[in-house]
Amino acid sequence: METTAMPSRRKRPSAPQTVAEFEKWLSRKKTDANYEFVRGRIIRKPSMKQEELFIARFLMRAFAKTQLYQQGAEMLSEGDAYVDAFRKRIPDLAVFTDEQIRAAKTGKRFMPPLAIEILSDSESQNDVLEKVQDYFDAGVQLVWYIAPKQQKIYAYSSPDDIKVYKEEDVCSAAPVVPDFQFVIRDLFQS
């Protein structure tokens, strides 16, 4: 009786289950694309669109006038923000303190005190609420969700406490950054 050898199958590596496994997977992927990782799900995050650049420029310039900026903090775009061992988000913009920026050099992971997202057409209400919850689970103090088409900012001071700013309202990042404030209309007319 002749026996035939079964072709050997390579065992496929299992999908990443932790942020550490995800980052190892991502390092092998060799891509410039941004990906978020949420409890085993790898989520491709589109980069900021050119038509949203006016929002980023306005906010970065307004933040540059604050005392926190003078103390070494920065508003950065699309930086890693770590929730826990199973979740990593990439806010469109975020304020990182000088202490956090220095700690990042040593490999410390953290979440910024202020995370800013620009609502995209592809995001569902569930997507928004999940991100907001993740940010607060990690210790964010304030989340702004900017809706360019509606010309509004939804400011979350907790997952359940939201204030909507529009038109002539003065949006303030207090108490996180007390002197970071502006009129909504100015943001969308910049």
trRosetta pair geometry for C-beta under 8 A, 3 or more apart (Angstrom, degrees):
i j d omega theta_ij theta_ji phi_ij phi_ji
14 17 7.4 -1 124 -31 115 104
15 40 6.3 72 117 -164 120 87
15 42 7.7 -133 -165 -15 108 111
16 21 3.7 169 -141 115 89 102
16 22 4.0 141 135 -73 157 61
16 24 7.4 160 -104 53 121 89
16 25 4.9 -108 -47 -9 126 140
16 37 7.0 -49 103 -142 131 133
16 40 7.1 -179 95 -129 62 52
16 42 7.1 83 47 -62 114 111
17 21 5.8 39 39 45 59 151
17 40 5.5 -5 -122 -92 58 91
17 86 7.5 -39 156 -121 62 92
18 21 4.7 96 53 9 78 100
18 22 6.8 -137 97 -5 41 89
18 85 5.2 -31 -152 161 104 91
18 86 6.0 -71 -125 -91 57 61
19 22 5.4 -54 -145 38 33 116
19 23 6.2 32 157 -20 67 104
19 37 5.7 147 -109 86 68 139
19 82 6.7 68 -158 -135 168 100
19 84 7.8 175 -19 102 130 43
19 85 5.7 -139 17 -169 104 39
19 86 6.5 -131 -30 -84 86 11
19 87 7.0 -44 -66 46 113 17
19 88 4.9 111 -127 -36 116 115
20 23 6.0 -53 -146 35 28 107
20 24 6.6 30 152 -18 61 105
20 85 7.2 -22 -9 -156 97 86
21 24 5.6 -54 -151 35 33 113
21 25 6.3 36 150 -20 66 105
22 25 5.6 -55 -150 37 32 113
22 26 6.1 31 152 -20 66 108
22 35 7.7 -146 175 113 113 121
22 37 4.2 28 -161 -107 171 157
22 42 6.7 169 -138 -94 110 98
22 88 6.9 -163 86 22 144 129
23 26 5.4 -50 -141 38 34 114
23 27 6.3 41 155 -26 64 101
23 88 7.8 79 -59 -17 100 167
24 27 5.8 -49 -149 28 30 113
24 28 7.1 23 153 -12 60 105
25 28 6.1 -67 -161 37 32 106
25 29 6.6 41 145 -37 66 106
25 42 7.8 -93 102 -90 142 142
26 29 5.3 -46 -150 16 38 122
26 31 7.8 -90 -162 46 75 99
26 35 6.2 -155 -107 50 123 130
33 44 6.0 -27 163 -145 130 100
33 45 7.9 145 168 54 82 61
33 47 8.0 -126 -138 -36 55 98
34 44 7.4 108 83 -166 57 56
34 45 4.3 -56 105 68 106 102
34 46 7.7 -12 54 86 106 2
34 47 6.2 121 6 -75 121 76
34 78 6.0 -97 -91 -167 155 120
34 90 5.2 -129 178 92 127 170
35 42 5.5 -9 -176 -173 128 90
35 43 6.4 142 -163 71 70 45
35 44 5.7 -41 -102 -101 79 47
35 45 6.3 165 -109 7 20 88
35 90 7.9 105 78 -8 22 136
36 42 7.8 154 79 -160 46 43
36 43 4.5 -20 62 65 94 106
36 45 5.2 80 -19 -45 97 122
36 88 6.2 -163 -155 95 62 70
36 89 5.3 15 -136 -121 121 46
36 90 5.5 -133 -78 9 91 92
37 41 7.2 159 -156 80 47 52
37 42 5.9 -16 -104 -105 76 61
37 43 7.3 -173 -79 20 27 82
37 86 7.8 -132 130 169 98 42
37 87 6.6 -172 99 -138 71 32
37 88 4.6 34 45 39 96 97
38 41 5.0 -19 68 59 82 103
38 43 6.3 17 12 -8 107 125
38 86 7.6 52 -163 139 35 79
38 87 5.1 30 -119 -122 62 89
38 88 7.9 -130 -64 41 56 49
38 89 7.7 44 -72 -75 100 80
38 130 7.4 52 -162 155 158 125
38 134 7.0 -78 -117 -91 113 146
39 86 5.1 39 -90 157 59 117
39 87 6.4 -5 -35 -72 71 90
40 86 7.6 -19 -26 -163 66 100
45 78 7.9 166 115 -135 128 104
45 90 5.3 173 69 60 167 123
46 49 7.5 15 138 -55 119 86
46 120 6.7 116 55 -117 126 163
46 122 7.7 101 2 33 133 139
47 78 6.6 -12 -133 -88 80 157
48 52 5.1 -120 -174 82 92 125
48 53 6.9 114 135 -75 119 64
48 56 6.4 41 -178 -44 161 140
48 77 6.3 -53 -14 -171 143 131
48 78 6.8 -128 -19 -44 102 119
48 92 5.7 102 -83 -152 106 101
48 118 6.9 74 -126 35 92 139
49 52 4.8 90 62 4 79 105
49 53 7.8 -112 103 -28 50 76
49 120 8.0 127 -15 -113 120 102
50 53 5.6 -21 -162 -15 46 118
51 54 7.7 -30 178 10 43 101
51 148 7.9 127 128 150 99 165
52 55 5.2 -41 -174 28 71 117
52 56 6.6 68 133 -18 82 99
52 92 7.7 -71 147 -167 144 140
52 118 5.2 92 -150 153 139 168
52 148 6.7 -118 -107 -53 85 151
53 56 5.5 -55 -150 39 42 110
53 57 6.0 42 154 -21 73 105
54 57 5.7 -52 -143 38 31 112
54 58 6.2 34 157 -21 64 107
54 190 5.3 162 175 89 102 98
55 58 6.0 -56 -149 36 27 110
55 59 6.3 18 158 -12 64 111
55 118 6.1 120 90 -100 158 131
55 146 6.1 137 -162 134 144 160
55 148 6.7 -96 -58 -88 138 112
55 187 6.7 38 -126 176 73 100
55 190 7.9 136 -87 53 35 127
56 59 6.1 -62 -145 42 28 106
56 60 6.0 24 160 -17 66 112
56 77 5.9 11 -142 -84 135 130
56 92 7.5 -120 -85 151 105 102
56 93 6.0 174 -121 -71 85 127
57 60 6.0 -59 -142 39 26 108
57 61 6.2 21 161 -15 64 111
57 190 7.0 -169 87 134 102 135
58 61 6.1 -64 -150 39 24 107
58 62 6.3 20 156 -16 64 110
58 182 7.6 160 160 147 107 172
58 186 7.5 160 -159 130 131 83
58 187 5.3 139 127 -136 154 64
58 190 4.2 172 -82 8 123 173
59 62 5.7 -56 -143 39 30 109
59 63 6.1 31 157 -20 66 108
59 75 6.4 -142 130 160 96 159
59 93 6.1 72 100 149 146 171
59 116 6.8 150 -174 164 165 175
59 187 7.5 34 -61 -130 80 108
60 63 5.7 -54 -144 37 29 111
60 64 6.4 38 153 -29 62 104
60 75 5.1 -156 -111 82 70 124
60 93 7.6 -130 -63 -139 86 133
61 64 5.6 -47 -149 26 33 117
61 65 7.5 33 152 -21 58 100
62 65 6.1 -57 -167 25 38 112
62 66 7.8 46 140 -34 62 98
62 180 6.4 98 133 -152 100 78
62 182 5.3 -58 -129 -50 152 133
63 66 5.6 -42 -165 6 49 120
63 68 7.8 -55 -171 74 87 106
63 69 5.7 131 146 -63 75 128
63 75 4.3 82 75 -22 167 136
63 95 6.8 -160 -144 -97 140 109
63 177 7.3 -11 -131 163 87 163
63 180 5.7 13 -107 -121 67 121
64 69 5.2 176 -132 179 34 165
64 75 7.9 -96 -50 21 70 112
65 69 7.1 67 37 39 18 143
65 179 7.4 -118 114 134 84 110
66 69 4.7 105 63 3 82 100
66 70 7.1 -141 104 -3 50 86
66 73 7.8 -39 91 67 118 122
66 177 5.5 -7 -158 -178 157 115
66 179 4.9 155 -129 84 80 99
66 180 4.9 -19 -79 -65 138 88
67 70 5.3 -54 -153 36 39 115
67 71 6.4 35 149 -17 68 106
67 178 7.9 1 32 57 118 93
67 179 5.7 89 0 30 93 137
68 71 5.6 -59 -151 39 34 110
68 73 4.3 -16 152 30 92 143
68 95 7.1 30 125 -175 143 131
68 97 7.3 -82 -169 -114 108 76
68 177 5.1 -82 6 -122 144 100
68 179 7.9 177 0 48 88 97
68 180 7.5 -37 29 -38 122 117
69 72 7.9 167 -178 29 30 10
69 73 5.6 -83 -89 68 39 86
69 74 7.3 83 -127 -92 78 38
69 75 7.7 -37 -93 -12 108 90
71 97 8.0 -24 106 -157 110 82
71 98 5.9 -117 132 -12 77 133
72 97 7.6 52 94 173 89 57
72 98 2.9 50 100 -92 120 128
72 101 7.2 -137 150 42 101 134
73 95 5.9 22 167 -177 122 94
73 96 6.5 177 -157 90 77 44
73 97 4.9 -43 -102 -123 101 42
73 98 5.6 -84 -62 -34 53 72
73 101 7.8 168 -126 -14 42 122
74 95 7.3 173 90 -147 36 55
74 96 5.7 -9 60 57 83 91
74 101 6.5 73 18 -71 115 142
75 93 5.8 12 176 -178 100 107
75 94 7.1 175 -150 86 62 28
75 95 5.3 -32 -94 -91 74 70
75 96 8.0 154 -99 16 26 69
76 79 4.6 44 107 -28 125 129
76 93 7.1 164 84 -151 33 60
76 94 6.1 -24 61 62 79 78
76 96 6.0 -5 12 8 118 117
77 92 6.4 -28 -147 165 83 54
77 93 5.4 -34 -100 -95 67 69
78 90 5.4 22 -156 170 67 110
78 91 7.5 -146 -96 85 33 44
78 92 6.5 -12 -65 -140 72 34
78 93 8.0 -20 -28 -73 51 40
79 90 7.1 179 79 -145 23 76
79 91 7.4 -11 54 53 71 83
79 94 5.9 -106 51 47 107 121
79 96 6.8 -44 85 -40 161 135
79 112 7.7 88 79 -39 122 127
80 88 6.2 -24 -160 -174 96 113
80 90 6.2 -39 -101 -97 43 83
80 109 7.7 -64 124 -138 118 95
81 88 7.1 146 76 -166 48 62
81 89 4.8 -31 72 74 104 86
81 90 6.6 161 18 -96 89 29
81 91 5.7 37 -7 -5 145 97
81 94 6.1 164 -69 -84 129 168
81 110 7.8 -51 -144 106 62 50
81 111 5.0 65 -174 -127 95 69
81 112 6.0 -70 -112 5 118 88
81 115 6.5 47 -119 -103 173 123
81 135 7.5 5 135 -113 141 81
81 138 7.2 124 156 107 96 163
82 87 7.7 126 -167 95 51 64
82 88 5.5 -26 -109 -112 62 83
82 109 3.9 15 20 166 159 116
82 110 6.4 67 47 28 102 10
82 111 6.2 -118 64 -61 54 76
82 138 6.9 164 107 -140 49 138
83 86 7.6 -57 85 72 108 62
83 87 3.6 -23 56 93 132 111
83 88 6.6 -145 13 -80 85 30
83 89 6.2 71 -38 -6 107 100
83 111 6.6 59 -93 -77 45 129
83 134 4.9 -65 -99 -177 147 92
83 135 7.5 -90 -99 -83 103 28
83 137 5.8 37 -166 87 109 109
83 138 4.1 -109 -130 -64 58 122
84 87 5.5 45 42 36 78 92
84 137 7.1 -62 -23 132 115 115
84 138 6.8 -144 -38 -94 73 89
87 134 5.5 -141 163 -145 147 118
87 137 7.7 49 62 83 152 135
87 138 7.7 -129 92 -59 117 118
89 115 7.6 26 110 -147 134 149
89 131 6.4 115 -130 -143 140 88
89 134 5.7 131 -46 118 134 136
89 135 6.8 -64 47 -73 163 78
91 94 4.4 101 70 -55 133 108
91 112 7.2 -90 30 38 143 128
91 115 4.1 -145 -90 -159 154 94
91 116 6.0 100 168 52 120 46
91 117 5.8 -100 -146 -69 80 75
91 135 7.7 65 -72 -99 120 123
92 116 5.9 -78 68 105 93 78
92 117 5.3 117 5 -128 107 41
92 118 4.8 19 -14 6 177 90
93 115 7.9 145 87 -166 54 44
93 116 4.0 -15 68 65 96 119
93 118 8.0 67 0 -29 99 96
94 112 3.9 143 170 29 115 160
94 114 6.4 161 -155 92 59 63
94 115 5.0 -13 -107 -111 99 60
94 116 6.4 -167 -76 20 47 78
95 112 5.4 143 70 179 51 124
95 113 6.1 -45 85 60 106 85
95 114 4.1 34 26 52 114 109
95 173 7.9 87 -15 -175 152 153
95 176 7.3 131 64 147 145 121
95 177 6.5 -130 -137 -44 173 136
96 100 4.6 -121 -173 88 90 129
96 101 5.4 108 127 -58 119 87
96 104 7.9 3 -178 -31 144 135
96 112 5.0 -84 -80 -105 64 107
97 100 4.6 100 54 4 78 101
97 101 7.1 -142 95 -5 43 85
97 112 7.8 158 -10 -139 71 73
97 113 6.9 57 -38 -4 104 117
98 101 5.7 -55 -148 36 32 111
98 102 6.4 30 154 -16 66 106
99 102 5.9 -57 -149 39 29 109
99 103 6.2 27 154 -19 65 110
100 103 5.6 -57 -144 39 31 111
100 104 6.4 43 153 -33 64 99
100 108 8.0 -129 -148 98 58 115
100 110 5.3 -121 -136 75 108 148
100 112 7.0 145 124 -102 174 65
101 104 5.7 -44 -153 19 31 117
101 105 7.9 41 148 -24 55 92
102 105 6.1 -44 -172 14 41 114
102 106 8.0 22 142 -4 63 101
103 106 5.9 -62 -165 39 48 106
103 108 4.0 -46 158 54 103 137
103 110 6.8 59 91 -15 134 135
104 107 7.6 73 -171 -60 38 10
104 108 6.3 -94 -83 61 34 78
104 110 7.7 -100 -73 25 85 106
111 115 7.5 -44 180 -53 94 122
111 135 6.9 154 -172 -150 133 62
111 138 3.8 116 -44 134 159 123
111 139 5.4 141 63 60 126 90
111 140 5.5 -92 145 -58 122 80
112 115 5.8 133 70 -69 107 75
112 140 6.7 30 83 -112 60 93
113 140 6.5 132 -160 -146 26 56
113 141 4.8 -2 -170 20 85 111
113 142 7.0 33 147 27 74 87
113 176 5.0 167 139 -150 116 115
113 177 8.0 135 98 -37 123 88
114 140 7.1 117 -94 -162 17 97
114 141 6.9 -41 -69 62 63 89
114 142 4.9 -10 -112 71 80 102
114 143 7.7 168 -158 -87 52 34
114 144 7.3 19 -176 -2 95 100
114 173 5.9 1 -112 -155 147 125
114 176 5.1 133 -62 136 107 153
114 177 6.5 -41 -32 -6 150 114
115 135 5.0 -124 36 -132 149 137
115 140 5.2 -42 -1 -132 112 147
115 142 7.7 176 30 94 61 55
115 143 5.0 -13 69 -114 95 80
115 144 7.6 -170 96 30 49 65
116 143 7.5 169 -86 -161 35 54
116 144 4.6 -5 -117 63 80 104
116 146 6.7 26 -176 -16 96 111
117 128 7.7 176 98 -129 149 80
117 131 6.5 62 -59 130 161 151
117 143 7.2 8 6 -176 102 98
117 144 7.2 -178 32 93 61 58
117 145 5.1 -13 69 -114 102 69
117 146 7.0 -171 93 22 48 75
118 146 4.9 -29 -111 68 65 107
118 148 6.6 25 -165 -29 103 108
119 123 5.9 -121 -157 55 70 135
119 128 7.1 -3 -113 -93 98 123
119 145 5.8 63 -57 172 98 95
119 146 6.4 -146 0 86 83 48
119 147 4.6 4 27 -100 142 66
119 148 7.1 -158 56 9 89 74
119 149 7.9 -87 87 19 117 95
120 123 5.0 103 59 -11 78 102
123 127 4.4 -129 -158 83 81 139
123 128 5.8 89 155 -53 122 86
124 127 4.7 109 51 -1 71 99
124 128 7.3 -134 97 -2 44 85
125 128 5.7 -53 -152 36 36 113
125 129 6.3 31 153 -15 68 108
126 129 5.8 -57 -143 41 31 108
126 130 6.1 34 157 -22 66 107
127 130 5.9 -58 -148 36 26 111
127 131 6.5 24 156 -17 63 106
128 131 6.0 -59 -152 36 29 108
128 132 6.3 27 154 -18 65 108
128 145 6.1 48 -152 -127 115 156
129 132 5.7 -52 -145 37 32 113
129 133 6.3 34 155 -20 65 105
129 159 7.5 73 -162 -162 77 99
130 133 5.8 -55 -149 36 30 111
130 134 6.4 32 152 -21 64 105
131 134 5.6 -54 -149 35 32 113
131 135 6.4 34 154 -21 66 104
131 143 7.9 157 123 -161 92 148
132 135 5.8 -54 -151 33 31 112
132 136 6.6 19 156 -8 65 107
132 143 5.4 179 -126 84 81 162
132 145 7.3 -53 -73 -46 111 125
132 156 5.3 80 -149 8 123 178
132 159 5.5 131 127 -119 105 75
133 136 6.1 -63 -149 43 30 103
133 137 6.1 38 152 -27 67 106
133 159 5.0 45 -94 -112 68 136
134 137 5.5 -52 -145 32 30 116
134 138 6.6 19 158 -12 62 109
135 138 6.1 -70 -158 40 29 105
135 140 4.0 -24 165 20 93 146
135 143 5.0 103 94 -78 158 130
135 156 8.0 108 77 87 132 133
136 139 7.6 100 -166 -38 35 10
136 140 5.7 -80 -81 55 43 91
136 143 7.3 -83 -50 -19 87 126
136 156 7.5 -95 -54 135 120 123
136 158 6.1 85 -128 -151 148 52
136 159 5.1 -122 31 -43 155 92
140 143 5.8 61 128 -58 141 91
141 157 7.5 -14 163 -150 63 67
141 175 7.7 -84 159 72 137 82
141 176 4.8 156 91 -86 128 113
142 155 6.7 -18 -167 -168 100 92
142 156 7.1 150 -160 80 49 60
142 157 6.0 -18 -106 -106 76 61
142 173 6.0 149 101 -154 163 76
142 176 4.8 -111 6 -15 128 145
143 155 7.5 156 83 -156 50 45
143 156 4.3 -6 60 56 98 111
144 153 5.3 -22 -162 -169 105 112
144 154 7.2 140 -160 73 51 51
144 155 5.4 -17 -103 -102 75 71
144 156 7.7 -164 -76 21 28 74
144 171 7.7 70 -122 178 131 133
144 173 7.8 -63 -43 -98 126 92
145 153 7.1 147 73 -162 45 57
145 154 4.3 -14 60 60 101 105
145 156 7.2 48 -7 -13 100 107
146 152 7.7 172 -153 93 48 47
146 153 5.3 -23 -103 -106 68 80
146 154 7.9 -155 -72 24 24 71
146 187 8.0 -124 -139 153 127 144
147 150 4.2 4 120 42 122 108
147 151 7.4 -58 95 4 79 14
147 152 4.8 3 54 60 110 87
147 153 7.4 -173 19 -85 74 30
147 154 6.8 58 -17 -13 109 100
148 151 6.9 19 -169 -78 35 51
148 188 7.2 149 -146 -116 69 104
150 166 7.6 -69 142 -109 90 118
151 166 6.4 89 109 -143 81 86
151 167 7.5 75 120 -63 117 53
151 184 6.7 110 159 155 86 110
151 185 7.8 40 170 -102 127 51
151 188 4.6 -7 -132 -70 106 167
152 164 5.7 -10 -174 -170 124 96
152 165 6.5 151 -162 77 67 52
152 166 4.6 -30 -104 -84 87 96
152 184 7.2 0 -120 -159 38 143
153 164 7.4 159 81 -155 47 49
153 165 4.5 -5 56 55 96 107
153 166 7.8 -176 23 -67 63 53
153 171 5.3 38 56 -113 146 148
153 184 6.4 -148 4 -114 104 109
153 187 7.7 47 -42 54 121 168
154 162 5.7 -11 -175 -166 93 117
154 163 7.8 156 -159 77 47 39
154 164 5.6 -20 -104 -102 67 75
155 162 6.8 145 76 -157 47 60
155 163 4.8 -20 63 62 103 88
155 164 7.6 -179 19 -84 76 24
155 165 6.3 47 -13 -11 115 109
155 171 6.7 166 -53 -150 135 99
156 159 6.7 23 -173 -101 130 26
156 161 6.7 116 -159 80 60 62
156 162 5.2 -26 -95 -98 69 80
157 161 4.7 -46 62 98 91 119
157 162 7.8 -176 16 -85 70 31
157 163 7.4 34 -12 0 105 103
158 161 4.3 58 41 23 94 104
165 169 4.2 -153 -154 103 80 137
165 170 7.7 -92 -144 83 126 20
165 171 4.2 97 155 -83 175 98
165 184 5.1 176 140 -67 99 128
166 169 5.7 69 49 10 38 123
166 184 5.5 -136 -154 104 18 167
167 184 5.9 40 43 73 16 122
167 185 5.6 18 -167 -57 41 102
168 183 6.1 -28 -153 -158 46 112
168 184 7.2 -58 -17 42 6 95
168 185 6.1 0 -80 -12 49 124
169 183 7.2 145 80 -148 36 61
169 184 5.2 34 60 -8 85 121
170 181 5.5 31 171 173 100 115
170 182 7.1 -179 -150 94 68 17
170 183 5.7 -43 -95 -89 65 60
170 184 7.9 -138 -91 -19 18 76
171 181 6.3 180 89 -148 48 68
171 182 6.1 -14 55 62 91 68
171 183 7.7 132 11 -126 79 13
171 184 5.8 92 -24 -69 113 82
171 187 7.7 1 27 -28 136 140
172 178 7.6 3 -179 -154 111 42
172 180 7.1 123 -158 87 55 62
172 181 4.0 -12 -101 -100 75 112
173 176 5.1 -73 158 66 92 102
173 177 4.1 10 101 55 127 93
173 178 7.5 -110 85 -63 74 14
173 180 4.0 -5 31 81 125 115
173 181 6.8 -146 11 -69 71 65
174 177 7.2 -96 -76 77 43 40
174 178 4.4 51 -105 -118 96 60
174 180 7.8 174 -46 52 60 75
174 181 7.3 -8 -19 -62 97 114
175 178 6.1 0 -141 -74 48 89
176 180 7.9 -42 89 43 87 127
177 180 3.8 27 113 6 119 125
182 186 5.5 -112 172 71 105 126
182 187 6.0 110 114 -55 130 94
183 186 4.5 88 70 -2 89 108
183 187 7.6 -158 94 -11 50 81
184 187 5.7 -51 -159 26 40 115
184 188 6.8 15 156 -2 70 106
185 188 6.3 -69 -151 46 33 97
185 189 5.9 13 159 -6 71 118
186 189 6.1 -68 -135 48 27 99
186 190 6.5 53 159 -57 63 91
187 190 6.2 -39 -163 -11 26 116
